[in-house]
Amino acid sequence: DNALRRYKSFEDYHGAANQWHSKGGEWTVSQQRLRWPIMDVFREAAVQAGIPASDDFNQGDNFGVGYFDVSQRKGWRLNTAKAFLRDAAKRPNLTVITEAVVNKLLIDTVSKNCIGVQYIKDGNTIDVYCSNLNTDSQGEVILSAGAIGSVQVLERSGIGSATHLNKLGIPVIADLPGVGENLQDHLQLRMIYKVNGIQTLNTKSSSLLGKLLIGMEYVFKRSGPMSMAPSQLGAFAYSSPEHDSPNVEYHVQPLSLEKFGEDLHTFDAITASVCNLRPTSRGSIHISSVDPEAPPVIAPNYLSTDEDRKVAADSLRLTRQIMERPALKPYTPEEYKPGMQYQTEEELIKAAGDIGTTIFHPVGTCKMGRDDDPTAVLDSQLRVRGVNNLRVVDASAMPTITSGNTAAPTMMIAQRAAELLCGE
């Protein structure tokens, strides 16, 4: 109930306020502005496969298939800077510095007080000190660089595994072996199906005229493909019957491509991306150098447990069951990736590794935990253990990944942090 209250505190829902939703908050939740017939057909096929239709995934039991609500305001994609920072930036007590790289935190080695931040801008190294920062003051440093960035800043500051820091010649401020460990992500398995007799974004945008029409529709109507989330349709389902609640999520897209950053395919196709919502695999991220520009070493360790490999194989089979339903037969779907040559358990696991990719939900690398947990980086109030006046407020604080997308839960963590900072 406390978590739901915090979600509702910043929501501005498109429908009426009710038990699950609220209006008037900073974060606009809108309905999508267009639908593709192929998405309607996939939804019907999923229902035929035993997944009930759903108009709202955020009403407790999310088992179902339906259209995602989107984080948009009048056809423009919303982000936390627009929703929360734009108005706050007008306050006289807030300075926003852009195009800068945080190098490390400034920490007094005797008191272990975090007293400021060092950043690099235009080739210059700048130290910013917080005045009167001591263990009794209300002032604090809040690190919110994400599950990847926060680890790098902490380790460059001497907070992390002493063994790793010593290898890099970084003086140890706090020996916290959990920093950078416990990395979790939703691995998405992007199955692609060619379809016939029904248009997808692939061919709609393949010509100069098509691109022009798409642009004009957005300029004059704030609608069309340029206003859509890449994943229009979603589903929460069971990869196999033994799970107590939906353990996989679908992001279904009226488009396809070989890999991110490349052009769409020239043939009509859809992508049925499915991810394991509760992976048991754990990875890590650590800095490779004291240089803030040096890339970190990231080892996601996807599919490293028997459970995750089983869920992956079951997920591919579930997708095939949906694609074989009568609703889709008129469009003769053909599995383009991974391909029907993968049939046995071992073959499907290999296919999952071949087509799997991040869904950009990294969490857990500075996890909260109990005092007796040696891998816990933060306490229950998001304070870094062994350092005063320092909190980490981002997705890295999650001990385990959420059974769904991670943006709203991260905002909820920030809402709780604001309450803690205000003494609530």
Secondary structure in CASP SS format (residue, H / E / C, confidence):
PFRMAT SS
TARGET T0000
AUTHOR 0000-0000-0000
METHOD secondary structure of the structure
MODEL  1
D C 1.00
N H 1.00
A H 1.00
L H 1.00
R H 1.00
R H 1.00
Y H 1.00
K H 1.00
S H 1.00
F C 1.00
E E 1.00
D E 1.00
Y E 1.00
H C 1.00
G C 1.00
A C 1.00
A C 1.00
N C 1.00
Q C 1.00
W C 1.00
H C 1.00
S C 1.00
K C 1.00
G C 1.00
G C 1.00
E C 1.00
W E 1.00
T E 1.00
V E 1.00
S E 1.00
Q C 1.00
Q C 1.00
R C 1.00
L C 1.00
R C 1.00
W C 1.00
P H 1.00
I H 1.00
M H 1.00
D H 1.00
V H 1.00
F H 1.00
R H 1.00
E H 1.00
A H 1.00
A H 1.00
V H 1.00
Q H 1.00
A C 1.00
G C 1.00
I C 1.00
P C 1.00
A E 1.00
S C 1.00
D C 1.00
D C 1.00
F C 1.00
N C 1.00
Q C 1.00
G C 1.00
D C 1.00
N C 1.00
F C 1.00
G E 1.00
V E 1.00
G E 1.00
Y E 1.00
F C 1.00
D C 1.00
V E 1.00
S C 1.00
Q E 1.00
R E 1.00
K C 1.00
G C 1.00
W E 1.00
R E 1.00
L C 1.00
N C 1.00
T H 1.00
A H 1.00
K H 1.00
A H 1.00
F H 1.00
L H 1.00
R H 1.00
D H 1.00
A H 1.00
A C 1.00
K C 1.00
R C 1.00
P C 1.00
N C 1.00
L C 1.00
T C 1.00
V C 1.00
I C 1.00
T C 1.00
E C 1.00
A C 1.00
V E 1.00
V E 1.00
N E 1.00
K E 1.00
L E 1.00
L E 1.00
I E 1.00
D C 1.00
T C 1.00
V C 1.00
S C 1.00
K C 1.00
N E 1.00
C E 1.00
I E 1.00
G E 1.00
V E 1.00
Q E 1.00
Y E 1.00
I E 1.00
K E 1.00
D C 1.00
G C 1.00
N E 1.00
T E 1.00
I E 1.00
D E 1.00
V E 1.00
Y E 1.00
C C 1.00
S C 1.00
N C 1.00
L C 1.00
N C 1.00
T C 1.00
D C 1.00
S C 1.00
Q C 1.00
G C 1.00
E C 1.00
V E 1.00
I E 1.00
L E 1.00
S C 1.00
A C 1.00
G H 1.00
A H 1.00
I H 1.00
G H 1.00
S H 1.00
V H 1.00
Q H 1.00
V H 1.00
L H 1.00
E H 1.00
R H 1.00
S C 1.00
G C 1.00
I E 1.00
G E 1.00
S C 1.00
A H 1.00
T H 1.00
H H 1.00
L H 1.00
N H 1.00
K H 1.00
L C 1.00
G C 1.00
I C 1.00
P C 1.00
V C 1.00
I C 1.00
A E 1.00
D E 1.00
L C 1.00
P C 1.00
G C 1.00
V C 1.00
G C 1.00
E C 1.00
N C 1.00
L E 1.00
Q E 1.00
D C 1.00
H C 1.00
L E 1.00
Q E 1.00
L E 1.00
R E 1.00
M E 1.00
I E 1.00
Y E 1.00
K E 1.00
V C 1.00
N C 1.00
G C 1.00
I C 1.00
Q C 1.00
T C 1.00
L H 1.00
N H 1.00
T H 1.00
K H 1.00
S C 1.00
S C 1.00
S C 1.00
L H 1.00
L H 1.00
G H 1.00
K H 1.00
L H 1.00
L H 1.00
I H 1.00
G H 1.00
M H 1.00
E H 1.00
Y H 1.00
V H 1.00
F H 1.00
K H 1.00
R C 1.00
S C 1.00
G C 1.00
P H 1.00
M H 1.00
S H 1.00
M C 1.00
A C 1.00
P C 1.00
S C 1.00
Q C 1.00
L E 1.00
G E 1.00
A E 1.00
F E 1.00
A E 1.00
Y C 1.00
S C 1.00
S C 1.00
P C 1.00
E C 1.00
H C 1.00
D C 1.00
S C 1.00
P C 1.00
N C 1.00
V E 1.00
E E 1.00
Y E 1.00
H E 1.00
V E 1.00
Q E 1.00
P C 1.00
L C 1.00
S C 1.00
L E 1.00
E C 1.00
K C 1.00
F C 1.00
G C 1.00
E C 1.00
D C 1.00
L E 1.00
H C 1.00
T C 1.00
F C 1.00
D C 1.00
A E 1.00
I E 1.00
T E 1.00
A E 1.00
S E 1.00
V E 1.00
C E 1.00
N E 1.00
L C 1.00
R C 1.00
P C 1.00
T C 1.00
S C 1.00
R C 1.00
G E 1.00
S E 1.00
I E 1.00
H E 1.00
I C 1.00
S C 1.00
S C 1.00
V C 1.00
D C 1.00
P C 1.00
E C 1.00
A C 1.00
P C 1.00
P C 1.00
V E 1.00
I E 1.00
A E 1.00
P C 1.00
N C 1.00
Y C 1.00
L C 1.00
S C 1.00
T C 1.00
D H 1.00
E H 1.00
D H 1.00
R H 1.00
K H 1.00
V H 1.00
A H 1.00
A H 1.00
D H 1.00
S H 1.00
L H 1.00
R H 1.00
L H 1.00
T H 1.00
R H 1.00
Q H 1.00
I H 1.00
M H 1.00
E C 1.00
R C 1.00
P H 1.00
A H 1.00
L H 1.00
K H 1.00
P H 1.00
Y H 1.00
T C 1.00
P C 1.00
E E 1.00
E E 1.00
Y E 1.00
K E 1.00
P C 1.00
G C 1.00
M C 1.00
Q C 1.00
Y C 1.00
Q C 1.00
T C 1.00
E H 1.00
E H 1.00
E H 1.00
L H 1.00
I H 1.00
K H 1.00
A H 1.00
A H 1.00
G H 1.00
D H 1.00
I H 1.00
G E 1.00
T E 1.00
T E 1.00
I C 1.00
F C 1.00
H C 1.00
P C 1.00
V E 1.00
G C 1.00
T C 1.00
C C 1.00
K C 1.00
M E 1.00
G C 1.00
R C 1.00
D C 1.00
D C 1.00
D C 1.00
P C 1.00
T C 1.00
A C 1.00
V C 1.00
L E 1.00
D C 1.00
S C 1.00
Q C 1.00
L C 1.00
R E 1.00
V E 1.00
R C 1.00
G C 1.00
V C 1.00
N E 1.00
N C 1.00
L E 1.00
R E 1.00
V E 1.00
V C 1.00
D C 1.00
A H 1.00
S H 1.00
A H 1.00
M C 1.00
P C 1.00
T C 1.00
I C 1.00
T C 1.00
S C 1.00
G C 1.00
N C 1.00
T C 1.00
A H 1.00
A H 1.00
P H 1.00
T H 1.00
M H 1.00
M H 1.00
I H 1.00
A H 1.00
Q H 1.00
R H 1.00
A H 1.00
A H 1.00
E H 1.00
L H 1.00
L H 1.00
C C 1.00
G C 1.00
E C 1.00
END
